[in-house]
Amino acid sequence: MAKRWNWNATVVETKLGERRVGSASGKVEAPTREAARAAVRRDIERKGNGRTAHELHVFEQ
């Protein structure tokens, strides 16, 4: 059974030699905290070339 998880992370994007840092947050459904972390990390990396998640925190809603 999937639980709802809230998350927040620092997002670093490197594009054309320029480094930008920002934050992101949201909600995800997953059966475990580890699965939620993996899903969020994949989503962040998929949204932009050179994007990575740092200080990713996942907590129960």
C-alpha positions, 0 to 999 in steps of 0.5 A, a space after each residue: 500500500 502506498 503512503 503519501 510523502 512530502 519532500 524538499 531538496 536543494 537542486 543544483 543545475 549546471 548548464 553551459 558552465 554556469 551553476 544555479 542553486 535552488 530549492 524544490 518541494 512536493 508530494 509523492 506516493 510510494 510504499 516506503 521512504 526509500 522508494 519515495 527518495 528514489 522517485 523524487 531523485 529520478 524526477 528531478 534528474 529527468 527534468 533537466 540535463 545537469 540537474 541533481 538533488 542534494 539534501 533530499 528530505 522525505 517525511 510522512 505527510 
